[in-house]
Amino acid sequence: MVGANSSFGVFFKSLEETYSLTRASTSAILSIRMVFSAVAAFLAGWAIDYYGPRKVFSVMGFFVGSSMLLTGLTTEAWQVFITYGLLMSIGAGSVYVVVTSTVLRWFYRKRGLALGIAGAGGGIGTAVISPLSAFLVSGLGWRNSIILLGGLSWLVMLPAAQFLKKAPHEIGSMPDGAAPNGRETGGEIGKVTQHQLPLSQVFLVQSFWAIFLIWLVMALSSIFIMTHIIPHALDIGFSPVESAGILSVGGIAMIAGRFLAGIISDRVSAKGIAIVSSFVQFAAILWLVWARELWMLYLFGLVHGLTIGSFGTAITVLIGRTFDLNDIGKILGILEIGIFIGGAMGPYLGGLIFDTTGSYSLAFVVMGATVLVRIFIVTLIKPVSA
């Protein structure tokens, strides 16, 4: 699902040229997706609490495949906003909510590691699907390629969803060492989560709004990068496959970042991991202003993927340590709205800056500045007290 969602950058210039769109207008397709994804994430968070992951993932997989198949059959620009915007939001827009809520319910010991392993699927998807999409576009054209990927999505997602089931404590049994509300006993996590908050109280807590803003600001820069890095590489003279390789390198690095943060967060401060990774990511984004060689772009992809993976896992661990897991689907659905607000703003703002200046340099500086803002917000996350 993440691979299909992140392949938008590969098809960006094809859509721009086919339908004579500006960069901002083409980016607005993704902005529309982000807006509707906020609704999808909220509904999915509610649905997974009641119906479990199998049914929810099955519906999502159906819409991801349908989105790509129908996009390949479009004849007008407005149709793409519906097929690649609205339908993809229903399919892939809530992937973080359903994956994270499922993992948080299933795992108690080594929860950070479990989140890192599960989240690595997104990195693998980006690493595989982006270059595959570019390779197919070069040989088959963008329409046949996206139709083929839609069929592949159905072939993979729908059968895989049938293997999912509710966590043991949701069906009457509990793993050793876990309390009925999903809290671990003992250790750092047990101490942090001794006052986990129910849904009725989360809106009154500073940490909730801090995490909401963190997701918003993170998405502003990361979704901008995911959308515009391939068009930027094409603009400065690299081939589609070479350009897609930037996302591929980033996807592989994201896997390492998630694993590393997952392991370390079970032993040290997750907040510290988030702050350090943000400083490194800030430097990586500014690097793009001067990067004109392919190795420089690949180095950016490596560092950016590593830091975004570690940052996302660290913040997710903090969420699991703060809120009541019985309501985690709903809570994640609400927090996810922040991601989609930022995700809707970032790509469009970047496209608008490009249309105005003819370059992405100013956009890179702006997005780097947002990462510094994110570091300040992370410091506002405080332990929950009784």
Buried (B, 14 or more C-beta within 10 A) or exposed (E): BBBBBBBBBBBBBBBBEBBEBEBBBBBBBBBBBBBBBBBBBBBBBBBBBEEBBBBBBBBBBBBBBBBBBBBBEBEEBEBBBBBBBBBBBBBBBBBBBBBBBBBBBBBBBBBBBBBBBBBBBBBBBBBBBBBBBBBBBBEEEBBEBBBBBBEBBBEBBBEEBEEBEBBEBBEEEBEEEBBEEBBBEEEBBBEBBBEBBEBEEBEEBEBBBBBBBBBBBBBBBBBBBBBBBBBBBBBEEBEBBBBBBBBBBBBBBBBBBBBBBBBBBBEEBBBEBBBBBBEBBBEBBBBBBEBEEBEEBBBBBBBBBBBBBBBBBBBBBBBBBBBBBBBBBBBBBBBBBBBBBBBBBBBBBBBBBBEEEEEBBBBBBBBBBBBEBBBEBBEEBEBBEE
